[in-house]
Amino acid sequence: MGLPLGVQRVGRPVKWVSDRTEAFLTDAHGRDHRSEAELALDADNKILGLRVKTIANLGAYMSLFSSSVPTYLYATLLSGQYDIPAIHANVKTVYTNTTPVDAYRGAGRPEATYLLERIMETAAREVGLSPAEFRRKNFIRSFPHQTPVIMCYDAGDYDATLDAALKAADYDGFAARKAEAASRGKLRGIGLSCYIEACGIAPSAAVGSLGAGVGLWESAEVRVNPVGSIEVLTGSHSHGQGHETTFAQLISERFGLDTNAVSIVHGDTDKVQFGMGTYGSRSGAVGMSAIVKALDKVEAKAKKIAAHLMEASEGDIQIEGGELKVAGTDKKLTFTEVALAAYTAHNLPEGMEPGLKEGAFYDPTNFTFPAGTYVCEVEVDPDTGKTEVVNSSAG
């Protein structure tokens, strides 16, 4: 293969960086749906069923996650926060002349929330209920809850997040604010959205059922050095989320150490043996869980060494403020002293291997389902169409 034309012309390496306009025209886009939805209610305005028909644009050709975004990541969240006994979703995907769809900013979950919350708002108005109370009437309140669209929610308290958002937005005072705006010739409206997500992707069993060729566990290794500093190797890569701080705080709080004593290694294939990366809101739920499992092993071994050195029961060892203490006594060793003892190995429990380094894999048994409520209040100038967000709150 010959050299690129630019390199040939200038005789040196060339790097091209797109501008904003070029990126909007050529990068993968996140979603493009045309949907119809129907909601069935009983006489008490409880939901009986939801039917959704969606045509989803995949773009000009298939990309890595494009087929899963409008199907497995979308249709499986159409129950939202609501107890819907029956859901039917028909998704047809089409190829067009646009750039391809791929996983971007939520990948399927925002589409499900948008559709469901629009029809919940519409239904509330049609039956003459407050949009907030209509949602509340249909919340799921018993857990675990098996939805009709695969997902099983393990826990949730949707009333609490709704109450918090309504209070922060002074929802009850909206009528007075609307009247005041009308006196100035302005229109004022308020809307809310109750969302749920499926995060912590995998489990491996779930993606395996879809034909994935890999498991989506995460791995971690915690290396305590003889001087008490700690190196954490994680397969969960950071690209701006601040893992270096968050992961270090996890270790710092566990052992009472300064975060400067902790280094986080990610994205280095010379050191990190295995890893599945960062996507699907999995860094905390899966990546940090793997680190916690490795920390459990480190802590257990450190307590055994400390108990042996101080001639105490392992169950009496407490870790606090960077020290391992014997409960009810003044006996204690610093974390560094225990780490050094693990490597000098002059006096370890019988049969124990030297060193203080442990690894772990974590494969979740389910997704995590974070949820909340947003409230937004806007004021519109009917003459110019200018819209101003005057208040937004979340719970």
Secondary structure as the mmCIF struct_conf table of DSSP 4:
data_model
#
loop_
_struct_conf.conf_type_id
_struct_conf.id
_struct_conf.beg_label_comp_id
_struct_conf.beg_label_asym_id
_struct_conf.beg_label_seq_id
_struct_conf.end_label_comp_id
_struct_conf.end_label_asym_id
_struct_conf.end_label_seq_id
HELX_LH_PP_P HELX_LH_PP_P1 GLY A 2 PRO A 4
HELX_RH_AL_P HELX_RH_AL_P1 LEU A 5 VAL A 10
BEND BEND1 GLY A 11 ARG A 12
HELX_RH_AL_P HELX_RH_AL_P2 ARG A 20 THR A 26
BEND BEND2 ASP A 27 ASP A 27
STRN STRN1 HIS A 29 HIS A 29
STRN STRN2 HIS A 33 LEU A 41
TURN_TY1_P TURN_TY1_P1 ALA A 43 ASP A 44
BEND BEND3 ASN A 45 ASN A 45
STRN STRN3 ILE A 47 GLY A 59
BEND BEND4 ALA A 60 TYR A 61
BEND BEND5 LEU A 64 PHE A 65
TURN_TY1_P TURN_TY1_P2 SER A 66 TYR A 74
HELX_RH_3T_P HELX_RH_3T_P1 ALA A 75 LEU A 77
TURN_TY1_P TURN_TY1_P3 LEU A 78 GLN A 81
STRN STRN4 TYR A 82 TYR A 82
BEND BEND6 PRO A 85 PRO A 85
STRN STRN5 ALA A 86 TYR A 95
BEND BEND7 ASN A 97 THR A 98
HELX_LH_PP_P HELX_LH_PP_P2 THR A 99 PRO A 100
STRN STRN6 VAL A 101 VAL A 101
TURN_TY1_P TURN_TY1_P4 ARG A 105 GLY A 108
HELX_RH_AL_P HELX_RH_AL_P3 ARG A 109 VAL A 127
TURN_TY1_P TURN_TY1_P5 GLY A 128 GLY A 128
HELX_RH_AL_P HELX_RH_AL_P4 PRO A 131 LYS A 137
TURN_TY1_P TURN_TY1_P6 ASN A 138 ASN A 138
STRN STRN7 PHE A 139 PHE A 139
BEND BEND8 SER A 142 PRO A 144
STRN STRN8 HIS A 145 GLN A 146
BEND BEND9 PRO A 148 ILE A 150
STRN STRN9 CYS A 152 TYR A 153
HELX_RH_AL_P HELX_RH_AL_P5 TYR A 158 ALA A 168
TURN_TY1_P TURN_TY1_P7 ALA A 169 ASP A 170
HELX_RH_3T_P HELX_RH_3T_P2 TYR A 171 GLY A 173
HELX_RH_AL_P HELX_RH_AL_P6 PHE A 174 SER A 183
TURN_TY1_P TURN_TY1_P8 ARG A 184 GLY A 185
STRN STRN10 LEU A 187 ILE A 196
STRN STRN11 CYS A 199 CYS A 199
BEND BEND10 GLY A 200 GLY A 200
HELX_RH_AL_P HELX_RH_AL_P7 SER A 204 SER A 209
TURN_TY1_P TURN_TY1_P9 LEU A 210 GLY A 211
BEND BEND11 GLY A 213 VAL A 214
STRN STRN12 GLU A 218 VAL A 224
TURN_TY1_P TURN_TY1_P10 PRO A 226 VAL A 227
BEND BEND12 GLY A 228 GLY A 228
STRN STRN13 ILE A 230 THR A 234
BEND BEND13 GLY A 235 SER A 236
BEND BEND14 HIS A 239 GLN A 241
HELX_RH_AL_P HELX_RH_AL_P8 HIS A 243 PHE A 255
TURN_TY1_P TURN_TY1_P11 GLY A 256 GLY A 256
HELX_RH_3T_P HELX_RH_3T_P3 THR A 259 ALA A 261
STRN STRN14 VAL A 262 HIS A 266
BEND BEND15 GLY A 267 GLY A 267
TURN_TY1_P TURN_TY1_P12 THR A 269 LYS A 271
BEND BEND16 THR A 278 THR A 278
TURN_TY1_P TURN_TY1_P13 GLY A 280 SER A 281
HELX_RH_PI_P HELX_RH_PI_P1 SER A 283 MET A 288
HELX_RH_AL_P HELX_RH_AL_P9 SER A 289 LEU A 309
TURN_TY1_P TURN_TY1_P14 MET A 310 GLU A 311
HELX_RH_3T_P HELX_RH_3T_P4 GLU A 314 ASP A 316
STRN STRN15 ILE A 317 GLU A 320
TURN_TY1_P TURN_TY1_P15 GLY A 321 GLY A 322
STRN STRN16 GLU A 323 VAL A 326
TURN_TY1_P TURN_TY1_P16 ALA A 327 GLY A 328
BEND BEND17 THR A 329 ASP A 330
STRN STRN17 LYS A 332 THR A 334
HELX_RH_AL_P HELX_RH_AL_P10 PHE A 335 THR A 344
BEND BEND18 HIS A 346 ASN A 347
TURN_TY1_P TURN_TY1_P17 GLU A 350 GLY A 351
HELX_LH_PP_P HELX_LH_PP_P3 MET A 352 GLU A 353
BEND BEND19 PRO A 354 PRO A 354
STRN STRN18 LYS A 357 TYR A 362
BEND BEND20 THR A 365 ASN A 366
STRN STRN19 THR A 368 THR A 368
STRN STRN20 ALA A 371 VAL A 380
TURN_TY1_P TURN_TY1_P18 PRO A 382 THR A 384
STRN STRN21 THR A 387 ALA A 394
#
